[in-house]
Amino acid sequence: MIDDTLLEAEDKMDKAVEVAKEDFASVRTGRANPSLFAKLTVDYYGAPTPLQQLASFQNPEARTLLITPYDKGSLTDIEKALRSSDLGANPANDGNVIRIVMPELTEERRRDYIKLVRTKAEEAKVSVRNVRRRAKDELDKLVKDGDVGEDEGARAEKELDSTTKRHTDSIDELLKRKETELLDV
């Protein structure tokens, strides 16, 4: 029972770290990267569809990205979604592909991105802590009901705390790397 609780908590914490990684990847740095558009949806025949499912991406230069739609009819919808996104991208449509040249990041914009990344990191850490709290409540209930001994409960709680610390440290490390990447001119 204790092992199940700990495994479930660790699995949920792993997912929180994975979500933080995805969130960090969607924040742009000086380079054009297809992961910037991972959460962008396009109104494709009336249904919101992820851009990744509608087109292929090529990165010919550091700040240039070519988006080639699988269906040429979706070209204008993709362009409209890119223009309305908050990525600061200015798409150029030549009838076959959409070319995006990402502008240089200003110092102010870099600072804004760092604030955004820190917020996302804190949200991920809160998520990890919430998982820990729920798991600890379950462990306390097991001890209270007499299903497990107090020593086993204390051992499991220490293990839960070390798992929590490992995951929050992992998020901090991801944050540090992303901040360095953003500040790198």
Secondary structure, DSSP 8 states (H G I E B T S, - for coil): -HHHHHHHHHHHHHHHHHHHHHHHHTS--SS--GGGGTT-EEEETTEEEEGGGTEEEEEEETTEEEEEESSGGGHHHHHHHHHHSSS---EEE-SS-EEEE-----HHHHHHHHHHHHHHHHHHHHHHHHHHHHHHHHHHHHHHHTSS-HHHHHHHHHHHHHHHHHHHHHHHHHHHHHHHHHH--
